[in-house]
């Protein structure tokens, strides 16, 4: 029988519930258990696909084509859980399902209400998230306790715990211990009030995880235990890490979290807890052999979470080479005017990430041209690959006016054009080319050498494509079409043969990487940047 862990958060948002949930999954896998991971989001959008990255951060894409919360990236980077469409439910998704049932007449004339109909739908979503029958299903509740929009989700997990056995369900509450510099002390009152809110609606946390930037004293832990009705040993400190988020799971083990979980769920470890490999990884992070500087030239660089998976992928690639990757975040808009060298001089590699729209596109073109002309290793992702094709068409193939039809639909030379199946689509949400698709690699190319195989499946999120009408002309000018989707006859990868390392991919390789298993393209890109730095 599957056991369930529900992770809630209090006091403030952005405490790190996603990272903590992923760390719990990692810990359980280290003890030999299988896990599933799920995020329940209180916002009314059906998914984050139509939300600005400045509002929500990056949109994470799963193999089955689900546009999901960025916390699912943490789940996949830390665990081996199966992540799919049931791994992320929003208020919008829940209500849409209930309203469809009501329109079909499934409720047989009954008045449809939040309780039981909405909460029942949420509980059904929780069960679907655990449909792989894992030993432990971990569900993170988005938002903050006390928010109006979170109440149906909290009520649903309260009901769920009553339907489960007494040791089949566990509540883990993540809270903040704010440090007041003026008085030089941590404060427990926000935590007390946060737990009080949970208890008002019938949820008693089994374990408290206290985020803090300063060490928590025994006296403080005892005070939290007394006022929050949680055993002293179940008050766990989660202090800010010094070097890397990958320190979090081992810190939680040192604080005794795994013992609390195993005790509450009455689980016996399946295998000895071995952490030697992880400590070696952490040692590499703490003591790199060198540094390499990568410029990320994008339009959302003011918000780190907008390119979260890209930064993590570069970090993982650096680990594989025992190097620290230093990011130079460059605004694509700033590159639109003046000399790009003012922003890019001295970097060891340039990455142009995905995006949409006209804003910053010419700046991306400038960054790519700078990388091409100065033999700087380059990786273009999605819109970055499309910009690379446009830059090559203009400045090497001599196609004056080459551009993308995304913002110039009447262009004379749309080197990038709308996909045929997208031309009849009017809705924006969930209608792009989404999910994993096949790509056949051309032997002898940089991509083929990186992957070490002839065929790969990578995740996509786009509407526009490389225009096949220009394939022959661009190939004859020297552009290498290194990867093609055979079924749809779509160009997936472009390269330059006379460049140290220049690759653009239509898909999103940043969604398939782990700290000890870097993505092959990121690994080789950072390797080429290190070679240049030396």
Steps between C-alpha positions, in 0.01 A plus 500: 500500500627845408579738787442873456699806606346848465735800509351838590657840554438794729595860580628601153516360149819386324623320811618204293217250534582359157865448586412354841243265346756386244755446778249283689455293184877469465535387861231233462658369180832475682325279754382275218144623448327603179331841500262711296510881505213744453430874525153645567486869402221732624501740204204499259705466181456148362879483469786754499535486121338841442667671796793741467833363627525818707181389677568132538853411399567241233236265363617142551405247231461125557546215253123468452470867404373652825589863569563504872639681802877542521510297823454190284852571380626460858310172522663357187847628586493344847294182453410233246126556540282479190393858423196542274164678465387376842803655670356853493142606574379859521175654622418566135559138403288374791210737436508435125460128563213552747317742268531256210347228715220732605425587135485130411257442783732275699377644830137399429348839578678555830627845598872505422702638793857543618434223753472223396534543124811716471677326788407160356654602167817609678519168684453317170789703358717395796418135431581542130833652598575174681369276220845344452450338843813640666594416856457867591310774315618852580261789429603861540224756561585829328440838654500586869279383783244773565449586132134482395581317178687221687208405724336240270833318463566501873146377569550224241819368661333518843223278367755278326683438827176383664439251220856367522631286784647670809855426385441534126502880490742766623486881510830687466477877549776731378518828684727801547695612806572864411818656636475855632836670475403782737436260788741232377253212538279259313126533549265203545166683508440486120552123515259468790235698313555303180450170679202648682336570163549138399360369827192723460401304190579164655857428389761427765852487350702194591830673419605862478788601275626843603675710236758723662817690419634464855538187718189406698569450872365207702294742704341640190420152367343408833289816492378421147425145609294617796295766324450306175417164658784324314751268667842657556681253275254582221604867495760494220740780413555581132769763496598692186767300316842648433595357160221313326136392527629143473615530861135515615416125510809402697442790741144376558631150566745640755208680665312168527222553244529151355452346844183706551357393164579132548354507850176677408437282194623182675747419226813288530792602278533282191876544473790656694530876471809565286596861435864471389426586136301807601772622734749467212268708282471765772877500542538570128257792532686641801849453355488549121821483299415823323232740383337559164281798411187451289289788374126437494350753259123507551203729551404376849839513672368725780323197651727202572210254498411593142798289384522274805557173314760659273706625792473160671602320179809720469574434867474123445725522195754692704496230768582235238813700411578593862454867411283772643279665238473874551198660334515834323134595459469725197178673398416427137347847476828659611672323210268658244706819491871567497789256505403155643861465610431749777277235659660177377874561491698245697232232534593139429164397356170656393157346549184646347188351661142469379238771501223659300430821314693784343646656816867415527513291181751725324711496817510121484605528135785730607615257772500209253694695241756594765537132596533390136751763395715467812504117517326499838319174586127552447183316599161623375179359642158519326467869409878515535536237227255690279696822556819315401340392171389858430844642585670250267252571221561875523872520558641187335249386236430860401121480523419864562187543712507147641299484821234307690131508412424505872509879503526568125225285343528676163880478478654436159738240645344319800788266578297408807132441427184384679459123510230382258287337770512823706340719232141408592549538877363806680519403869837561665488263798637148453498516118869518408709207386556352843680200645761249386563450127750293305812651346735315262861616535742545211815289552821689568332815632562661837155388615554142387831484685344651812209258518693195378189367326312539172158591641379703799166610642488852638229732636357781290298816558458713189271605214754613241754290313799512266351572157583207271483729197842636605667169587695457176612862485623508861668158476688606188622806694644276772224448757497142625155349558615261768165365619161444334164370613440241227126464546422872467811588295592778742851632559582452869872584520727740311879518530803670345776275375773769499450607861645356826150420636180651364167318550138617489214268595127547450419304817572556871789280618501678838199290603703178497791533737604397851795613715684171447364450146546824302334533163751407224463831314546711811794281603678545169409869474655574840794275409562710188473818708758365747731417209469856374562640848822304527 
